[in-house]
Amino acid sequence: MVFAGGFLIYSAITILERTHESRKSGIALLTQRSVSKGTISIELMEKIEDLKETVREDPKDLAAWLKLGDIYFDYNRYREAIEAYARYLSIKPEDSDTRTKMGMMLRGLEDFDGAIETFKKAAQLNPGHAESRFQLGALFIVEKKDVNGTIAAWEDYLKVAPKGEQANWVRAEVERLKMKEEVKE
């Protein structure tokens, strides 16, 4: 599925590109929570106001809630994005893509437990949803410093997305983490 905000694909590509540049900083890149495009322009503020008017007139307009959430997502407006995504998910709760973006915004607010619950729910709703598993592993390693949680999440990720550059990167990180854990024992 394609994410309207495009961030998740951008994030994965950025992580992969920079991982090739520097193995040491690979995990540090997982701390990137979203892409800030700077100050919201007047045109975009007008678009936000139009979308708000649309959802006032029709609170069940899924496209408007999603677009509003995605705009806020792109500009690191965590609370606003969460609110828009929550309204969207109250109508369409099975949408794992939107639920994952909401988890990323919760992570941005440092509500790590809320983000973990949200990523796990996204994975539960869609057994083939890879991004929720990737984000869960990233949160575990960066925020929680939970190596075993990271390994479990990323091994789960590899079950649903075993091919591609991101999968190769995740596989290498899982092996590195396992070796690091063996050394500690």
Secondary structure, 3 states (H helix, E strand, C coil): CCCCCCHHHHHHHHHHHHHHHCCCCCCHHHHCCCCCCCCCCHHHHHHHHHHHHHHHHCCCCHHHHHHHHHHHHHCCCHHHHHHHHHHHHHHCCCCHHHHHHHHHHHHHCCCHHHHHHHHHHHHHHCCCCHHHHHHHHHHHHHHHCCHHHHHHHHHHHHHHCCCCHHHHHHHHHHHHHHHHHHHHC
